[in-house]
Amino acid sequence: MPTSRPATSTPQTAGRVFSILLQLVRASGLAALIATHNMDLAARMDRRVTIRDGMIEQLA
């Protein structure tokens, strides 16, 4: 379920879209791969991989 910049153009919209996406993913039992620069949204994920300069910096 790809999203585009218009779907996440404001912090409020991004938060709503992300909340709905998390609900759908968790209800279905599937996994989702989310790539974001927004660390507040990333913090809401169950697991995170931080990449810096093309290298894995942190697994959480």
QUIQUITA-V170760 format. One record per helix or strand of 3 or more residues. SS is the DSSP state (helix for helix, strand for strand). FROM is the first residue (numbers start at 1). TO is the last residue. If there is no record, write none. Layout:
BEGIN
ss=SS from=FROM to=TO
ss=SS from=FROM to=TO
END
This chain:
BEGIN
ss=helix from=5 to=8
ss=helix from=11 to=28
ss=helix from=39 to=42
ss=strand from=49 to=52
ss=strand from=55 to=59
END
